[in-house]
């Protein structure tokens, strides 16, 4: 099995941008563009994973990097909040941290298994990724309610 990427990072980014745009368009461009982007990434990456080429662990490494980035951004926002407001966000931050750690653990398991990692491992990682995306979407919606349109 070849480990050469089937599309360049630029091509992947374009695919994600288009998928995010069409998601937003279906909703009349209301909602959170970050949540659209995350959902589009998951959708595009799932399609790319079905194509021969890119390995599962490479895919999960990318997702782990995104999860780390999102977690850092949320933690930064939470740390700047007043104590009363911070309580409301703490649960989501803790859950994001646990899910990120779970995704990291799954990636380590897949690395140990090498290219023989099964479809079940990929499905489990996808489930974790979707949970991360849902939490980020919920946080974004909450932030919009607090700050208004």
Secondary structure, 3 states (H helix, E strand, C coil): CCCCCCCCHHHHHHHHHHHHHHHHHHCCCCCCHHHHHHHHHHHHHHHHHHCCCCCHHHHHHHHHHHHHHHHHHHHHHHHCCCHHHHHHHHHHHHHHHHHHHHHHHHHHHHHHHHHHCCHHHHHHHHHHHHHHHHHHHHHHHHHHHHHCC
